[in-house]
């Protein structure tokens, strides 16, 4: 649709066709960023109707998801696997659930940080935002599962909150610089949200780039902008 709008010289909001194409394929995103020496998890892609063979360089635990679906489709605590049997089971689940290839990434322990940004030539980044679940059952990981995103009862049960990330000024600057670099490397435009993991030793890994991210009132993007003093109506008008 966006390519058609480009061809017909029709104005539109959001990301251009090139950025949407590159980021729709999570494996392609990772390959491009790896080439530019930007930290992403090690990964392998498993197409449907193929035997699951894990490359030796890919060590457990692994995080299994669809290579192209978004909105946390098919993601749960069971997405984190610790042996080859569970890997094969989860890959098969993704194939059946989403009809798409599965990607297995090295699971990165750390804090879940989101950076909302917008712009074409001149880029604006809003304060890094953090996802926390304070009452998770023992053994569960702080990950944005399908239930964590869309089930209010589950959110209440696990004590889910999102808030401005408490970071050192140096780390804040690192997130800002890295986000602008990734945004340009992936040919993004309009607006986007970048999802990261911040490890205990201060390394930043990009998990996903989300062009045309969720911009509903009281969601992460709008809340981050509000923390920077930008009203919701102003955010929409800027877009």
RATASUL-V953556 format. One record per pair of residues at least 24 apart in sequence whose C-alpha atoms are under 10 Angstrom apart, sorted by the first residue. I is the first residue (numbers start at 1). J is the second residue. Records with the same first field share a line. If there is no record, write none. Layout:
I = J / J
This chain:
12 = 190 / 239
13 = 189 / 190 / 191 / 212 / 238 / 239
14 = 118 / 119 / 120 / 188 / 189 / 190 / 191 / 192 / 211 / 212 / 213 / 239
15 = 118 / 119 / 120 / 187 / 188 / 189 / 190 / 191 / 192 / 210 / 211 / 212 / 213
16 = 120 / 187 / 188 / 189 / 190 / 211 / 212
17 = 187 / 188 / 189
18 = 186 / 187 / 188 / 189
19 = 183 / 184 / 185 / 186 / 187 / 188 / 189 / 209 / 210 / 211
20 = 186 / 187 / 188 / 189 / 209 / 210 / 211 / 212
21 = 186 / 187 / 188
22 = 186 / 187 / 188 / 209
23 = 68 / 186 / 187 / 188 / 208 / 209 / 210 / 211
24 = 67 / 68 / 69 / 70 / 208 / 209 / 210 / 211
25 = 66 / 67 / 68 / 69 / 103
26 = 65 / 66 / 67 / 68 / 69 / 70 / 102 / 103 / 207 / 208 / 209
27 = 67 / 68 / 102 / 103 / 104 / 105
28 = 67
29 = 182 / 185 / 186 / 206 / 207 / 208 / 209
30 = 206 / 207 / 208 / 209
32 = 182 / 185 / 186
33 = 181 / 182 / 185 / 186 / 206
36 = 181 / 182 / 185
38 = 178 / 181 / 182 / 204 / 205 / 206
39 = 196 / 203 / 204 / 205 / 206 / 207
40 = 105 / 106 / 108 / 196 / 197 / 204 / 205 / 206 / 207 / 208
41 = 104 / 105 / 106 / 107 / 108 / 197 / 205 / 206 / 207
42 = 104 / 105 / 106 / 107 / 108
43 = 103 / 104 / 105 / 106 / 107
44 = 102 / 103 / 104 / 105 / 106
45 = 91 / 101 / 102 / 103 / 104 / 105
46 = 88 / 91 / 92 / 94 / 95 / 100 / 101 / 102 / 103 / 104
47 = 91 / 92 / 95 / 99 / 100 / 101 / 102 / 103
48 = 91 / 92 / 94 / 95 / 96 / 99 / 100 / 101 / 102
49 = 92 / 95 / 101
50 = 92
51 = 88 / 92
52 = 84 / 85 / 87 / 88 / 89 / 91 / 92
53 = 84 / 87 / 88
54 = 84 / 87 / 88 / 104
58 = 104 / 105 / 106
59 = 83 / 105 / 106 / 107
60 = 84 / 87 / 104 / 105 / 106 / 107
61 = 87 / 104 / 105 / 106 / 107 / 108 / 109
62 = 86 / 87 / 103 / 104 / 105 / 106 / 107 / 108
63 = 87 / 90 / 103 / 104 / 105 / 106 / 107 / 108
64 = 88 / 90 / 91 / 93 / 94 / 102 / 103 / 104 / 105 / 106 / 107
65 = 90 / 91 / 93 / 94 / 95 / 98 / 100 / 101 / 102 / 103 / 104 / 105
66 = 91 / 93 / 94 / 95 / 97 / 98 / 99 / 100 / 101 / 102 / 103 / 104
67 = 94 / 98 / 100 / 101 / 102 / 103 / 104
68 = 98 / 100 / 101 / 102 / 103
69 = 98 / 99 / 100 / 101 / 102
70 = 208 / 210
71 = 144 / 145 / 146 / 149 / 150 / 210 / 213 / 214
72 = 143 / 144 / 145 / 146 / 147 / 148 / 149 / 150
73 = 97 / 98 / 145 / 146 / 147 / 149
74 = 98 / 145 / 146
75 = 143 / 144 / 145 / 146 / 147 / 148
76 = 141 / 143 / 144 / 145 / 146 / 147 / 148
77 = 139 / 140 / 141 / 142 / 143 / 144 / 145 / 146 / 147
78 = 140 / 145
79 = 104 / 107 / 143 / 145
80 = 104 / 105 / 106 / 107 / 140 / 141 / 143
81 = 106 / 107
82 = 107
105 = 207
107 = 197 / 207
108 = 196 / 197 / 198 / 199 / 204 / 205 / 207
109 = 141 / 142 / 143 / 197 / 198 / 199 / 200
110 = 141 / 142 / 143 / 196 / 197 / 198 / 199 / 200 / 201 / 202 / 203 / 204 / 205
111 = 142 / 143 / 165 / 196 / 197 / 198 / 199 / 200 / 204
112 = 142 / 143 / 144 / 162 / 165 / 195 / 196 / 197 / 198 / 199 / 207
113 = 162 / 163 / 164 / 165 / 175 / 194 / 195 / 196 / 197 / 198 / 204 / 205 / 206 / 207
114 = 162 / 164 / 165 / 175 / 179 / 193 / 194 / 195 / 196 / 197 / 206 / 207 / 208 / 209 / 220 / 221 / 224
115 = 165 / 175 / 176 / 179 / 192 / 193 / 194 / 195 / 196 / 209 / 220 / 221 / 224
116 = 176 / 179 / 191 / 192 / 193 / 194 / 195 / 210 / 213 / 215 / 220 / 221 / 222 / 223 / 224 / 225
117 = 176 / 179 / 180 / 183 / 189 / 190 / 191 / 192 / 193 / 194 / 211 / 213 / 221 / 224 / 225
118 = 180 / 183 / 188 / 189 / 190 / 191 / 192 / 193 / 211 / 212 / 235 / 238 / 239
119 = 180 / 183 / 188 / 189 / 190 / 191 / 192 / 238 / 239
120 = 183 / 184 / 187 / 188 / 189 / 190 / 191
121 = 184 / 189 / 190
122 = 180
123 = 176 / 179 / 180 / 183 / 184 / 189 / 190 / 191
124 = 176 / 179 / 180 / 191
125 = 175 / 176 / 177 / 179 / 180 / 191 / 192 / 193 / 224 / 225 / 228
126 = 164 / 176 / 193 / 221 / 222 / 223 / 224 / 225 / 226 / 227 / 228 / 229 / 230
127 = 163 / 164 / 165 / 166 / 172 / 175 / 176 / 221 / 223 / 224 / 225 / 226 / 227 / 228
128 = 163 / 164 / 165 / 166 / 167 / 171 / 172 / 175 / 176 / 194 / 195 / 196 / 220 / 221 / 224 / 225
129 = 162 / 163 / 164 / 165 / 166 / 195 / 220 / 221 / 223 / 224 / 225 / 227
130 = 161 / 162 / 163 / 164 / 165 / 166 / 195 / 196 / 197 / 220 / 224
131 = 160 / 161 / 162 / 163 / 164 / 165 / 220
132 = 158 / 159 / 160 / 161 / 162 / 163 / 165
133 = 157 / 158 / 159 / 160 / 161 / 162
134 = 158 / 159 / 160 / 161
135 = 159 / 160
136 = 160
162 = 219 / 220 / 223 / 224
163 = 220 / 223 / 224 / 227
164 = 220 / 223 / 224 / 227 / 228
165 = 224
171 = 198 / 202 / 203 / 204
174 = 204
175 = 204
178 = 204 / 206
179 = 206 / 209
182 = 206 / 209
183 = 209 / 211
186 = 211
188 = 212
190 = 238 / 239
191 = 215 / 221 / 238 / 239
192 = 221
193 = 220 / 221
